[in-house]
Amino acid sequence: MAQKSTIYKVELSVSDMDRHYYETHKLTVAKHPSETDERLMVRLLAYALNAHEQLELTKGLSTDDEPDIWQKSLSGELELWVALGQPSEKVVRQSCGKADKVVIYCYGSTAEMWWDKIKNSTTRFDNLSVFNLTEQATRELADLAGRSMKIQVNIQEGDVMLSVDDNIVYVTPDQWA
């Protein structure tokens, strides 16, 4: 029998001084059985970094042809495609063709090798941004994971302060493209 997703209730308060965006989002997040706490928290960080009233968490790991997060216009056009991890060159190429803007948040010990392998083939995509998150930061984020979370995210000059209860993690995404 297949394992079921674990449901997380998240109240995500975003104060993004760079984009002048200040909003609280109440999210119900399904954590796929194969998803780690680290990936779940990276997904919530990516959501906060791109927060918008039309931004949506997708089915993620359980669907191959969808990003982890997307934003569609009111008429259904795909405005933003947010992917996590280290997607293949083919997936990067296809997503750049489908969406107005594509953002990848890579993380993990092999992120630099992944980027070295695909970066030359991605230079033609003007709509692609790639950010790296350090292993230390994503491990610290994973330690904050809980089934019910109130997360406060403050973003200023590209630096991120994420807090859950009395625990704070500082993250500075490194832009590679």
Protein Blocks (a to p, Z undefined) as FASTA:
>chain_A
ZZdddddddddddddfknopacdddddddddfklcfklmmmmmmmmmmmgcfkbccdekl
mpmkbcfbdcddfkopafbdcdehjddfklmmmmmmmpmbdcdddedjklmmmmmmmmmm
mmmpmkbccddddfklmmmmmmmgcfbdcdddddeehiacddehjbccddddddfZZ
